[in-house]
């Protein structure tokens, strides 16, 4: 049973020791932070403010988290409010 559970879980890599966390990704005046896995939470977290609210996404490895953070800050700087628009679209579809 223990072996099956081990393979069923997506295990993340340990934090990258060459990078000092939290890492701040900047583009123009927009910032996103990447937080290292800590304690029992084994995923990298990308945090950014969108439409006045703090949003977080999780990633299993650092390169994916960094690529997503760079994409997010560029999208927000160019006027996209991607996290909120997805949420509003889901709410509207439930009402109809």
N, C-alpha and C positions, 0 to 999 in steps of 0.2 A: 504494500500500500504506500509506503514512504517513497519508493522509487517512482511510482506513477505520479504522485503528487509533485515530486521534484521536476519531472519533465513537463507537467501541465502548467507550471508557473513560468512566466517570463522573467528570468533573472536578469538584473541589470549589472553593468560593470561597476567596479568600485570607482570612487572619484579619481579623476586624473590628478596626480600629485604635481605635475609640472605647471598647473594653472592655479592662480590664487582666486578663491571664490569670495564673494559673488563677483561675476564678470559683468561689466556694464557694456552694452552694445549701444552706440549712439549713431544717429543719422539726423543731421540738422538739429532740431531742438527736441527730438523724440529719443527716449531712452527705454531700454529693456534690460532686465537683469536676469542672469542665469545663476541659479543656486545649485550647489552640489548636493548629492544624496547625503542624507544625515539620519542617523539613528536607524529606525526600522523602515523609513521611507527610502527606497532604493532607486529613486528616479531623479533625473535632473529636472529642475523646474524653470520655466521661462515666465517671467512676470512683466507685465506692461500695463499702462493706464490707457484705456480706450473709452471715449465718451464719458470721462470723469469717473470710471469704475476700474478697479484693479482686476485684471484677468490673468489666469495662470494656465499653462499647458505643461504636461509632463512628457519626458522623453527618456528612453532607455539608455541612450549613449550621448556623449558630449558633442560630437560632430553634427548630429541631427538637431540637437538643441540650439547650437550656434547658428546653423543654417536657417532654422525657423525664426530665431530672434532677429537675424539680419533681414529676412523677408518681411517680418512683421513691422519693424521700424520703418522700412522703406514704404510699405503699403500705407501705414498711418500717416507718414509725412506727405504722401501724395494724395491724401484725402479719403482713403478708404477706412471704414469703420467695420471691418470684417467680423469681429467677434459679436458685435451687437446686431448686425444685420442678419446673421444666421439665427440668432436667438429670436428676433422679431418674426422672421419668416416661419419658424417652427410654431410660434404662438398663433399666428394668423391661420395656419393650416389646421390647427386643432379646433379653432372656433367655427370653421366652415363646415 
